[in-house]
């Protein structure tokens, strides 16, 4: 076994590949190749898993569709001839008819019933008509699936409480690739008009690709030979966001034929264009810290056993070491948000998606296909951030500017040692020297930042494969190539000014900060940043400019073969086996500049040029500046600065901020002034020639060291047996098998050490690199994953399923990279150096899962299901865990290190209930009504997690809501199709240790979203009209820290759609 472990990835891949391919070819060759009936292009009554047009349903008479309207024989509501015959033009009295919501739900029920493990499905209502505008929104309606939303749109899902990176998402069998360093893709990338169906496998069987500890989301697009005749469909719509008051277009065209030029050759083209604006407004208490003693009590907020003998704040003064004194005093500090702020995020998102597939039936038992899916997405995000900088205790009113203790009567503190209101410093404080002043206190305490983000994302999925059906042997082969690229850049302009005695009051129902100024300050007036005579405004700073480019890429190559052999030997009905090989590459460049160019011993150290650019500005009280530029510092006169702000100053647009959030105080500003990043105006004073991508990949004649680079090789093979028998007259089916998987990671990162220090000339601070080197890793491991599934039919309509399996998910590539980035803040006495680091020694997520599910299928429209599951995660990963006093390099220097670490022994379980039906027993027209609903109760029995800030145990598990439920009511008959849906999830833990909030755990408040859609169908004219609304109940989001208070409150607004679909 030890020798086998030492096989190289190349040897293992070649050996396993040869074995699988040999079996795949030998068995079909040995099988008796007699003529067989061609594979049906539509689903017969005994096989509901094939969806010819959008959903396969129970057979109907040729003259009657599900909605009761008359049709020509063999024609569906979308104009497609759908027959259960082999496809040679013959008609069958059991033609399968497809239309609308009811047919979609029937198909989903059938897929669940016929699956080999526990699965739930969603099927498109029609050609280019998925139930929602976002794949994630649709997934949220599945039992046990919990959706994360951003800008009101579904981005990623947790399945049974397991975080998104641990759920596998694949498109036509190919991994969804993310260029952001994670394994979970973004559902906003995929146009729902491309989707035919989605299956969520919550159970596991060994022919599924490993990686979905929570579940596997399998997305399928339509294939050309599923059509019975040529079709065309055009969907045109407009979408409206209430907070921006603008309309944006969305359109789809579908063209396809199962007989293109010659019989047996099918083609299908789907193109979707989407242009939308989204917005979120935030009121935030950010960066909670134990910064100073506000309540002046002798109660310890977080006790430190090293200083147990010191019972009061004053007693700590007996310690002579600065770091020891600070450690002792910190026990008496109170929690305070050091960055109270308001934010306005606006995103313009354009996407062009296309899918082109070709399918050829070379013989009755042999099909080949090729498919290309391309997604181009362009995002422009504008972030306006208006905040108070309370990051140093000198920002508050103090009795002694050298002691972190706030003056009495200038703050309020609750019983949990949380500051609920405070008043800022009344004057400027110089924490530097007389020669090189560094102003704190009230100076430059108020700031506004404007960041303009640009993300150009391109992804493509290319694949080809075949299906070969012989007498007893069925072979499927797949070769694929997937790639996602992101080119990003950020421009920033930041303004600040000094204001004395600002009161921040969080004592309101939402717990959000309200700024109360001592004099007339208008947040919507840009000129407040050039008022040099305001009290407390010593050392007025000029604008800060930044440019941050980056490029990320994620590539996967895959070879896969599956062989299914019918043996029919008693209990054993068939044997399935196969092999899969994936080569993944993750790479990211983010500015660079970490390669040492100077020779050993040569000082000063010279590093490779960085693509990152940072400029600061000093305001000169003179008629002219002595020099315009000194390094990265620029100089402006007061008049020049005023002229610049006059040219760049503007205010936020659309509806006033926080419109729609209930409970937000009216004192919060509706508009915020900021400086727009206008290169033409800024170029008059600043050198913007380096604000481009030129140095991202190479500089100074050498390639940049990537931020991270991971090459991952995965080789897997499996064997599975399918069984069928009868037990006491009851039909028993199932499968069982083993999957072997080998993983090898090779990675590159950097070790960078920086220092923040006071400048030797001029005022202010600077952060410089003092050391850097390239690091690499190599890691490999293997796993054997058994899985067993069984289904016992008590009656033909009452089925009990059971599942037991082992599964794994690999850590995020960014967590594995050996990056170490250390910062020594020399401006703060007694503080440890702080480092962020990857962890190449991370073990993968490994889990055992058990499940029982009882489902009743009384008719094709109805399902009642009750299930129980348990999941034991023997190892998992906790991100951003901060530990202090770590000897990171074994040289005696202590660091505060933030890195991912393994957790062990989490145990989760839950109960799921779902039901759906159509009220066909009601008299017409009420027989068109139907309803569906589900509820999930989940819990973390054991997490073995700890609150890093307090040392107390955490009972919650990231991403797990205790309650989740969905309810939908629909009407589908005749010309009318209408649906109203509500999705709810209770509070959940978002982050175990948030480094931006004192390593506290962050939770998100319960949310419920109401969506609706109405479609008017005119079959005679091949046309339908629809209107749709999202977040009709004006739901908002709130994150918080237990026992401390609100972190963020934000609102995405309501969205509305109106459009028309034509078919020809």
N, C-alpha and C positions, 0 to 999 in steps of 0.2 A: 504493500500500500504506500509506504514511504517513497518508493521509487516512482510510483504512479503520480504522486503529488508533485514530484520534481519534473514531470514532463513539461516541456515548454508549451506555450499556447499554440505555436505553429504545429508541433508534433501532435498535440491532442486534437486540434482542428482537423488535420489531415486524416488521422486515424478514424475519428468518429464519422467524419464526412464520408470517407470511403465505405465504411461499414453500412451507413444508412443508405447511400446511393446504390450500393450493390444489392441490398435487400429490396430496395424499391424497384430495381430493374429485373432482378432475378425472379421474384415471385410472380409478377405479371407475365413474364415470358414462359414461366412454367405452368401457368394457369391455362385451363382449356378455353380457347378463344372462339366461342361460338357466337353467332349473331344474337344480339340482344336488342330489346326495344330501346329506342332513343330516350334519353332523360327528358321528362316533361319540362316544358318551359314555364308551366304554372303549377300550382299546388293542387293535387287531387285531394279527395276527402280524407285520405289516410295520411297526408303529409301537408300540414299547414305551415311549415317553416319557410316555404318559398313564397316570396311576394312578387307577383308578376308586374304589377303596376305601382301599387303602393302598399297593399295589404291583402293577404290571402284570408278568405273567410269561408264560412260554411256554404256549400253549394246552394244556389237558388235556381228557380225556374228561369229560363232564358228571358221571359217577358217581364220579370220583376226584379228590381234592384232593392237594396236595403232600405232606401228611402221611399219605396213604394211607387216611384215613377216608372212609366213604361219606357222600354228601350227596344231597339232593334235586336233581334236574336244575336247573342254573342257579343253585344257591345256594352261596355261599362259606362258609368257616368262621366268618365273622362275621355270617352270616345275610343277606348282601346278594346279590341276584340280579345277576350280572354277565355281560352278554352282549355280544358284538361286533357285534350288530345296531344299528340306528338307534335303538332304544329304544321301539318301539311294541308291546312285549309279545311279539314273536316270539322264538323260541329258535333258537340256532345250535349246531351240533355242536362248534364250537371255542370254547365258553365259556371265559372267562379266570377262573381261580380264584386266590384270594389267601389266604394264611395265613402267619403267623409269620416267623421269622428267615430261613428259606430263601427265601421269596417276596420278602422285603425285599431280600436280597442279589441275587437274580435281577433285580429291577427296577433296582437300582443299576448292575449290569453293563450292562443294556440301555441305560440313559441314557448311560453313558460311551461305549458303542459308537456311538450315533446322534448324538452331539453334534457341533457344528461346530468345536469346538476342544478342547483338553485339559481334561477335567473329571472330577471324582469326585463321587459322590453317596451320600447316606444317605436311606433311605426308612423310614417308620414301619412297625412290625410289624403294626399293627392300628389301628382307630379308637382315638384317645386313648392310644396306646401307642407312644411313641418309644423307641429303644433305651436312652436314658439320661434321668436326671431334669434334666439341664442340657444346653443346646444345645452349649456349649463342650466338654463331656466327649465328646459324640458326634463333634464336629469333630476332636478330637485323634486319632481312629482313622483319619483320612484321611492318605494318604501326603503327606509334606512339610508337614503342619500341626503347629505346636508351640504348646501351650497354656500360658497363664499362669493360675495358681490363686491364689485368695485364700479363706481360711477353708475350704480343701479343695474349693472349687467353681471350675469354669472361668469366667473372666471375659472374657478376650480371647484372640485367637490371632495368632501370627505365621505367615505363610505363606511358606515357603521363606526364612526368616530375615528377612523384612521386617516391621517393627514393626506393631502393631495399627492405628494411625492411618492406615497406608498401605494397608489392605485395606478394600475397600468391602463393607458389610453392608447388604442390602436385604431388606425383608419385602414380598412380593408386588409387587416393583418399586419400593417406596418406601424411601428411605434410613432406616436405623435412626438415630433422633435421640438424642443424648446431651446432657443438661443440665449436664454438668460441664466444658464448654469444649473437649472433644476431638471428633474425628470418629469415633472408635471407640466404639460402644455397649457396654453391659454385657449379656452373654448371660444373666445371672441375671434380667433384667427380663422375659424371655419364657418363658411356660410351655410346656414341650415338648409338652404334651397338645394344643396348638393346631396343631402342626406336622405337615404331611403329608410333606414332603421338604425336603432341603437339597442344593443343588448348589454345589460349590466349583469355580469357573472359574479354573484356574491359567494357561491360555492366554488370549489376548485376541482378540476380534473386535469390529469397530467398532460393532455394534449394542448392545454392552454399555456401560453408563454408565461413563465414565472415573472414575478415583479408586482403582482396585485395582491398585497396582503389584505387590503380592505376589499378589493374587488377589481375586476377587469371590465373596462368600458370598451365595447367593440362597436365601432361606427362603420356602417356599410353604405356605400353609394350605389346607385342603380347601375345595372349592366344592360347592354343593348339587346341581347337575346331574350331578356325578360319581356320585351315588348312584343306585341303581335302584329303591329303595323306601324308605319311611320307616324310620328307625332311632332308637334311643335307647341310650345307654350311660352307666353310672354307675360311677366308680372311687372307692373309698374306701380310704385307707391311713393308717398312722401311721409317723412317722419318729423314730428314736432316735439321740441323740448320746452316745457313751460318756463323754466328758469332763464332760458336764453331768448325765447320768443322768436325762434327761427325754424324754417322748414328746410329739410335736406332730402335729396332723392335716394331711392333704392330701386334697383331693377334687376330682373333675371330673364334670361332667355334659355330655353331648352329645345334642342333639335336632336331627333334620333330616328333610327330605322333599323329593324331587324333584318332587312334584305337590302343592303347597300351594294348596288351594282350587280352582285351575284347572290344566289341563295346561300345562306349560312354565314354571311358576313354582316355583322351588326356594328353600328357606330352610334355614339351618344355624346353630345356636347352640352355642357351646362356652364354658363357664364353668369356671374353675379357681381354687380357693382353696388357698393354701399358707401354713403357719405353721411356722417352724422356728427352732431355736436353733443357732448355730454359735459356735465358740470357738477362739482361738489363744493359746498361751502362748509368750512370747519370752524368751530370754536373749541380751543384746545388748552388743556393744562399739560404741558409737555416737560419731560425731564424732571420728574419728581426726584428729589435728593434730600439726604440728611445733611443740610448745609450749615445750619447754625441753631443755637438754642433760642427759641422764640417764646416759649411759655415760662421759662426761668424756673421750672419746677425741679425737684430732686428725683422725679420718676424717670427711669431709663426707658427710652423708646425701644432700642435694641441693645440688650446687655451683651457685653464682651467679657468672657470669662477671664481674659488676661488682666482685666482691671476690676475684678469683683470687689476688691477692698476699697475702691473709691466710690463713696456713696453720694457725692454731690459734684456738681460742675466745678465749683470753686476748689474742691480738693485735688482736682487734676493738675492745678498749677504747681503742685509740689514736684511734679515730674520735670526733669531737666532736659530730656531729649525732646526735640520738637515733634518728631513723628509719634513718640509715645504719648505726649501731651494731647496731640490731636486725636489719637486713637481713643484715649480716655474720654475726652470731651464729646466725641461723636456719639457716645451712648446717650447723651442728653439732648442731642439735636432733634429737631422736629421735621416731618416731611413737608416739603414745599415745592410747588412747581416752579422751576427756574426759567422756563420759557412759556409764559402765558401768551397766547397768540390767536389771531384770526387768519384764516387762509381761504383763498378763492382759487379753485382749480378749474380750468376750462380745457377741454380736450377736443380737438378736431380730428376725426378718425375717418380715413378713406381706405377702402379695401376693394380690390379687384381679385376675384377668385374664379378659376376656371378648371373644369374637369373634362377631359376627353378620353374616352375609352373605345377600344376596338375589340371585338370578340368574333372568333371564327370557329365554326363547327366543321372541322375537316372530315369527320366521320361521325356516324351515329353515336359512337362511344368516346369521341376525343374532341375536346375543345381547348383552344388556346386564347389568350387575351393579353392585352397590353393597356396600361392606363397611365395617364399623366395628370396630376393635380398640381396646380400652381396657385399660390396665394401671395399677393403683394399688398402690404399694409403700410400706410404712411400715417403716423401720428404726430400731431403738434400739440404739446401741452404747455399751458401758461400757468405758472404757479405764482400767485401774489401772497406774500407771507408778511404779516404785520405783527410785530412782537415786542415784548420787553425783555431785555437781556438781564436776568437776575442770577447769572451763573457764579458770581462771587458774593461772599457775604457782605462786602463793602457796598453793595448796591442797596442794602437796607439801612435803616437808621440805627446807629450803634452808640453805646456809651464810650467805647474805646475802639478806634479803627483797627487795632491789632488783635482784638479778641472777638471770636465768632459768637457774639451774644447780642441779640436785638434789644433795643431800648424798650422799656415798658410802655404800654399804651399805644404802640404803633402797629400792633398785629392782633389777630384773634386766632385761637387754637382750640380745636375740639378735643374731646376726651381720648381720641385715638392718636393724639400728638400730630395732628394734621393742621397746617396753617390754612385758615379759611378766608382771611383777608390780611392785607398788609399795606403799609405806605412806604414808598421808596425813599431813598436818601434825599436830603434837602440841599446838598451841595456836592461839588466835585471833590474827589479824593485822589491824590497822586500816589499810586502804589509803586512807581518807579523811583527815579532819583531826580534831583533838581536839574542836573545836566541833561538827563534823558527821561523826561516825564512820561508816565503811562497813566492815563486818567481813568478812574473808575468812579464809584459813587453815582451821581446823577448824570455824568458825562456820557453822551452817545448811548443812552439807555434805551431809547425808542428807535426802532429800525423797521424798514420795509425792504424786502427783497423781491426781486422779480426774476424768476428763472424761466427761460424759454427752452423747452425740451423738444428735440426732434428724434423720432425713432423711425427708421426705414427698415421694415421687416419683410423678408422674402423667405418663403418656404416652398419646397417642391417635394412631391412624392411620385416617384417613378417606379412602376412595377410591371412585371410580366409573369405569366404562369400558365399552367395547363391543368386540365382534369381528364383523367384517363380511366374509363370504366370498362372492366372486362367481366367475365362471368362471375368470378368470386373476388376479384381484386379491384380496388379503387385507389388510384394514385393521384395526389395533388402536389404540384410543385410551385414554388414561389421564389422569385428573385426580385429584390427591391433596393432602391436607393432613395434615401430621404435626407434632406438638408434644410436647415433653417439658419439664416444670417440676419444679424441686426447691426446696422450702422447708426450710432447715436451721437448726439452732441448736445451740449448744454451751454447756453449763454446766461450769465448772471450779472445784474447790476444791483448793488445794495447801497441804501442810504441810511444814515443814522443822525440823531440829534439828541441833545441833552434836555431833560425836563426834570424839574425838582418836585418832589412830593406827590407822585402819582399814586392813587389808591387803587388796588386791585381787590375786587370783592367777588368771592365765589359763592356767597350765601344766597343761592337761588335754586329753584326746583331742579334745574338741569346741572347745577354745579359748575357752570361755565364761567370764565373770568369776565368781569365787567371793569373796564378802565374808566376811572374818574379823575379828570385832570384838575389841578388847582386853579388854572386860568383857562381862558378860551383857547382851546386847541381843536381844530377841525381836522379829523383824520382824512377828509377828502380834499384837503388843501395842500398841494405840493410845496408851497412856500414855507411851511413850518420847518423844512429841513435847511433853510438858509437864514434863520433868525438867530443871529450871533449874539444878541443882547438879552436873550431869555435867561432868567436866573437858573443856575446849574448847568449852563451849556459851555463850560470851559473845554478847550481842546476840540472844538468842532471838527469832526473827521469828514473827509471827502468821500466820494463814491468808491466802492470796491467793485472791480470787474473780474470775472472769471470765465474761463472756457474749459470745458471738460469733454473731450471726445472719447469714443470707445467703439470697438468692433468685437462682436461675439459670433461664434459659429458652432453648430452642432450637426454632426453628420452620422448617419447610420447606414451601413450596408448589411444586407441580409440574404442568406440562402436558407430555404426551408423545404423539407419534403415530408409528406404524410402518406402512409400506406395503410389501407384498411382491408383486411382479408376476412371474408366470410368463411367460417369453419363449420358452424352448426354441429358441434360435438356435445350433445347433451346440454348441460348448463351453459357452456361457453358458446356464444353465437358468433363472435368475431374477435379478431385481434388487430389492434391498431398500434403502429409504431412510427417513429420518425426522428429526424434530426434537424437542428436549427443552429445557425451560426450567425453571430452578429459582431460587427466591428464598428464601434462607436468612437467618435472623436469630439471632444469639447475643447474649445480654445477661446480665450478672451484676452483682448488688449485694452488697457485702460490708462493711457498716457505714457507708460514706460518711464524711462529715465533712471532705472535702477542698476544699470551695468556700469561697473567701475572701469574707467578708461586710463587713469593714471597708473604708473608703475608702482610696485611695492616700495614703501618708504618715502614716496614723493608727496609733499604737501604744498599747497592744500589739495585735498582729494578732488579729482575731476570725474564727474559722472556723465553718462550719455544724456543728450538733450531729451527733455520731456515734451510731450505734446500738450500737457496741461499748462495753462497760462493763468497767472494770478497777478493782478495789479491792485495797489492801494494808492490813495491820493491824500496829499496834505494840502490844506487850505492856507494860503499865505496872505497875511494882512499887509498887502503892499500893492502899489499900482501895477507892478510887473513881477513875474517870477524870476529868480536868479538863474534857474535852469528848469527846463520842462521835465526832464527825466533823470533819475538816478537809480539804475538797475530796474527793479519792478515798482519803484515809487515814482508817481507823477505829481506835479505841483500845479495848482490852479490858484488864481487870485479869487477873492470873494466875489468880484463882479463876474469873472468867468464862470464860477460855479453857479451863481444865480442865473446867468444866461443859459447855462446847460440845463438846469432844472426847468427853466421856463420853456425850453424847447422839447424836453423829454417828458415833462410831467403830464399825467393823465389819471383817470380814475377807472375803477372796475365798471363793467358794462352789464347789460341784461337787467333782470329784476334785482332789487336790493338784496344784499347778502342775507342769508338765513331765512328768506321768504319760504314759508311752508313748515318750518320746524316749530312745533308747539312747545310752549314753556320757555322759550329763549327770551331773556329780558329785552325790553325795547330800547335800553340804553346802548346796546351794541351797535356800532356804526353800520349803516346800510351801504356806504361807499368807502373805498380806501384809495388814497392817492399813491401812486408809484411812478417810477421813472421807466419808461419804455426803453428797451435795448434797440436803439436805432444806430446801426453801424455808420451811416452817413454823418450823423451829428457827432457821435462819439469819436469818429476818426479824425475830427479836427484837433483833438487834444491827446488821444491815445493811439498807440501803434497796435492796430488790430491785425497786422499781417500774419501773425501766428495762430489766428483763430480759424484753423482748418485741420483736415485729417492727414496732412503731409507727413507728420512724424509719428503716427500711431504705430506703424509696423516696422519702420526703420528710421534710424537717425545716425548722423556722424559716420556714415558708411557701413554701419553694422545693424543687424536685425535687433529689434527691441525684445527684451525678455517678456514673454506674455504674463499677464496677471495670473492666469492659470492655464494649464494644458493637461488634459487627461486623454490617454488612449486606452480604450477598454475593449477587451476581447472576451466574448462569451460563447461557449460551446455547450449545447444541450442535446440530450437524447432521451427518448422515453419509450416505454412499452405499456400498453393498456389492453385489458380484456373486457369485452362487453358481455353481460350475462342476461339470460331470461329464463324463468322457470315459473312454476306455480307452487304456492305454499298454502295448504289447506284450501285449495280452490281459488286462491287469490294470486293474481299475476304479480311477479316480482322481477324487476329489471334493475340493472345497475352497471357500474364499471369500477375497475380498480387497476392501479398500476403504479409504476415508479418513474420518476423523472430525475435524471442526473444533469447537473449544471456546473460548469467550471468558469470562473471569472478571474481575469488578470487585469490589473490597472497599472499603467505607467504614467507618471505625472511629473510636471515641472512647475515650480513656483519660485518665489523670491523671499529673502530675509532682508528686511529693510529696517534700519534704526534711524529715528529722527529725534530732534530735540527742539523744543520751543523755548526761546530765550529772549531776554531783553536785547534790543539792538545796541551795538557799541557806539554807533553814531545815529543821531536823530532820535525821535521818540517812537514808542510802540514796541511790538514784539515781532519775532520772525521764527518760522519753522524751517529747519534745514535738515538734509540727509547727512548723517555722519558715518554710515556704513551700509553696505549692501552686498549681497551675494546671491547666486543662483542655487536653488535646491532642487532635488529630484526624489522620486519615490518609485518603488515597485512593490506590488502586493498581489497575492493570489490566494484563492480559496475555492473549495468545491462543496457542494451540498447534494444530498440525496433526498428527494421530496416524494413521499408516498401520498396517494390520495385514493379514497374509496367513496363511492356514491351508490345509493340504493333507493328505489322507488317501489313501494308496495301499494297495489290498488285494492283497497278494501272492497270497493265497487268500481265499475268503469268510470265513475265520476268523482270518487273520493280517493285521493292519493296522498300517501305519507312518504316524504323524502328524508333521507339522512345523509350526512356528509361528514367525513373526517379527512383532514389533509394537513400537510406541512407546506409552508410557502416561505418565500423570502423576498425582500426588496433591498436594493443596493443603496448605500448612502448617496447623497447629492455629490456630484463631482466637485463642487466648490468646497464642500466640507472635507474632502479627501486631500486636497492640494496642500503641500507643505509650505504654505505662505505664512510668514511671520512678519508682522508690521508693528514695531515698537515705537512709542513716543514717550520721551522724558520731558515733562513739563517743569523746566527749571525755574519758572516764575512762581511756583507754589511750593512753599517750604514743607518738607516732611512727607511728600507724596511719593508713592511708588511709581516707577515707570509703568506705563500701560501698554499692553500688547494685544493685538488680535491675531489669531492663528488658526490654521486648519489643523486637521488631525488625521494623518495617514494611517494611524493604527485603529481607526474605527472599524468595528465589526458590523456586518450587514444587519438589517432588521430581519429577525427570524420569528416565525409564529406557527403555533398549532391552532387549528380551528375545528369546532364541532358545530353541527347544526341539525335541527329537526324542523320540518315544515309540513303542515297538513293543509291540503288545498282541496276545495270542493268546486266542481265544474258542472253545475246542474244543466246549463245550456250554453250555446256558443257566446252569449252576451254576458254571462254572469261568472264571477269568480269570488270566492271567499277563501282567504288564506290566513293561517296563523302559524308563526314560526318562532323558534328560540335558537339563539346562537351564543357561543362562547369562544373567546379568542385569547390565547395566552401568548404574549410577546416576550420570548425569552431574552431578546436583546433589541434595543431600539436606540435612536439618536436624539439627544436633547441639544438644541442649537443655542449658541451664545451664552454659555455658562461662564460666569466670571468668578475667578478665584484670585485672591490676593496673596502676596508673600510667596509666589512660586519661583523657584530657582530654575528658570526655563532652560538655561544653557549649562547648568552645573558649575557655574563660576562664582557662586556666592552672591551675585547680584539678583535682588528680588524684583519681581514684576507682578503687576496685576494683569492676568491673562484672561482674555475672552475667547473661547473656542468651543466647538461642538464636542460633546463627550457621550459615551454610551450610558444608557440606563438599562436596567435588567428587571425582568419579572413582572411586567404589567399584565393584568388580567381584566378583560372586558367581557361583558355579556349584555344581552338585550332581548326584547320581545317585539315582534313585528306583526301587525294585523293589517290586512287590506281587503277591500271589497269593491266590486263594481258591477253594475247591471244596467240594463235598458228597461224602461217601464212599458214594454210592449203589450202588457196585459191591459193597459188603460185604453179607453175608447179613443178613436181618432178625433182630433189631431194630437191628443196628449201622449199617444204611444211613441212620439218622437223624443220624449224626454229620457234622460239617463243621468246617472251619477256615479262617481267613483271617489274613493277616499282611502287613506291609510294613516296609520299612527305607529310610531316607533318609540319604545321606552328603552333607554340605554344607560348603562352605568359603568363606572370604573371601579371594580372590586378592589383592585390594588394597583397603584401606579409606581411606587418607590421613587417618587419625585419629591423635591424639596424646594421650598421658597428660598432662593439664594440670598435674598435681602434679609430675611428674618430667621432662617434656619428651621422654620416650621415645616411639617410635611404638607404636601399638596395632595388633595383628594381627587382633583379633576385631571382629565387626560386631554392633551391638546386636540382641538377640533371636535370634541364630543359634546353634543347637546343631549341633555337628559330626555327631552321630549321633541319629537318632530312629527308634524302631521300635515297632510294635504287633503283638500276637499275640492271637488269639481262637480259642477252641474252643467249639463249640456242639452241642447235640443238639436236634432238632426233629422229633418224630414222635408221632402219637397224642396222648395226654393231656399229654405232657411237652415243655416247651421250657426249655432251660437254656443259660446262656452264662457263660463265664469269660474276662475280658479283661485284658490287661496293656499299659500304655502307659509308654514310657520316652523320656526325652530327656537327652542329656549336658549338661555344664556350658555355660553361656552368659553373655554380657555383658549385664547389666541396664541399667546407667547408665554413660555415658562419663565424666562428671565429676559426682560427687556433692558438692554444696555443703555437705552435712552431714558429710562425711568428707574434708576437706582437698582437695576436687576430685579425689579418687582415683576410678578406675573400680571399679564394684561388679559382682561376678560371682555367679552362683547355681549351687550344686552340682547335679550330676545327680540326677534324680528318676525314680522308677518307681512307678506306682499299679496295684494289682490290684483289680478290681471283679468282681462276680458277680451273677447273677440267675437265679432258678428260677421258672417259671410252670407251674401245674397247670391244664389246660383240661378243662372239663366241658361240651361242646357241647350235650348233651341238655338241660341246665339253663341254657344261655346264661350260664354263669358261669366265671370263672377266678380262681385264687388265686395270689399271687406273694409272694416274699420277695427282698430285694435288699440287697447290702452294698457299701459304697464304702470304698476305702483299707483293704482287708482286711489288707494287709501292714504297716500302721502306718507309712507313709512320712512323713518330716518334711522340712522345707526348711532350707537353710543358705545364707546369702549371705556373701561374703568378699571381701577385697582380696588380690590376688596378692602374695606375698612379705611380707604383713603379718599376715594372719590373719582370724579369724571376725568378721563384722559382726553377723549375726543367726542364731540357731537357733530355729525355731518349729515347732509341731506342731498340726495341725487336728483330730486325732482320727479315729475311725472312725464312719461313719453306717450305720444299718440301716433298712430299710423293710419293712413287711408290709401287704398289702392284698388287696382283692377287686374284681373287675370284673363288673358285671351288664350284660347286653344284652337289649333288648326291641324 
